[in-house]
Amino acid sequence: MNRLDFRIQDWPAAEREYNCIDSLQKELTICIERNNFATAELCAEDIISSIKEIRRMQKAKQEHDRLVEMVEMMKREGINLSVVAR
């Protein structure tokens, strides 16, 4: 997982979700080996939830990067950003 794929404020949460996925994968394997499929299903659902949260944070970073790029382009073009903000 690359720190640059996340906004600075999202990185700690992204790292926690990633570590959660790692732990859940191990638990999922054990549950399957023990034929405990109900618990395995819950683990799989939690993994999917963590993956979705990581993807949400990555999308937030992509949107942020696009906004920063747009602001930079407007500055280069000499557009007064205070007028745009109104």
PAGU-939476 format. One line per field, with one value per residue (C-alpha): residue number from 0; residue in three letters; x negated, y negated, z negated. Coordinates in steps of 0.1 Angstrom, whole numbers. Example, Ala and Ser with C-alpha at 12.3 -4.5 7.8 and 13.67 -1.06 7.14 Angstrom:
<nodes>
filum: 0;1
nuse: ALA;SER
px: -123;-137
py: 45;11
pz: -78;-71
</nodes>
This chain:
<nodes>
filum: 0;1;2;3;4;5;6;7;8;9;10;11;12;13;14;15;16;17;18;19;20;21;22;23;24;25;26;27;28;29;30;31;32;33;34;35;36;37;38;39;40;41;42;43;44;45;46;47;48;49;50;51;52;53;54;55;56;57;58;59;60;61;62;63;64;65;66;67;68;69;70;71;72;73;74;75;76;77;78;79;80;81;82;83;84;85
nuse: MET;ASN;ARG;LEU;ASP;PHE;ARG;ILE;GLN;ASP;TRP;PRO;ALA;ALA;GLU;ARG;GLU;TYR;ASN;CYS;ILE;ASP;SER;LEU;GLN;LYS;GLU;LEU;THR;ILE;CYS;ILE;GLU;ARG;ASN;ASN;PHE;ALA;THR;ALA;GLU;LEU;CYS;ALA;GLU;ASP;ILE;ILE;SER;SER;ILE;LYS;GLU;ILE;ARG;ARG;MET;GLN;LYS;ALA;LYS;GLN;GLU;HIS;ASP;ARG;LEU;VAL;GLU;MET;VAL;GLU;MET;MET;LYS;ARG;GLU;GLY;ILE;ASN;LEU;SER;VAL;VAL;ALA;ARG
px: 0;-14;-11;-9;25;41;46;24;53;66;33;37;72;61;32;55;79;50;38;74;75;43;56;89;73;55;86;106;81;84;122;123;98;120;152;165;182;205;176;156;185;184;146;151;177;154;126;149;160;123;115;144;132;97;111;132;101;82;110;110;72;78;105;83;54;78;89;53;44;74;64;28;40;63;33;12;40;42;78;86;96;114;139;144;150;180
py: 0;-33;-63;-86;-71;-87;-121;-128;-128;-95;-76;-63;-50;-34;-17;-4;10;26;43;54;71;89;102;112;131;152;157;166;193;208;208;225;251;258;259;229;214;190;173;174;156;129;125;122;95;76;79;65;37;27;29;6;-19;-19;-25;-53;-70;-65;-81;-111;-115;-113;-140;-161;-158;-168;-199;-209;-205;-226;-254;-253;-255;-285;-302;-297;-311;-342;-335;-352;-324;-347;-356;-319;-311;-334
pz: 0;10;-13;17;27;-4;-18;-48;-72;-58;-60;-97;-90;-57;-75;-102;-75;-57;-89;-97;-63;-70;-103;-89;-61;-86;-106;-75;-65;-100;-99;-66;-77;-107;-86;-105;-75;-93;-110;-77;-60;-86;-82;-44;-49;-71;-46;-19;-42;-48;-11;-3;-30;-16;19;6;-8;24;44;20;27;64;62;40;66;94;74;67;104;114;89;102;138;129;112;144;165;142;131;98;75;50;78;86;49;48
</nodes>
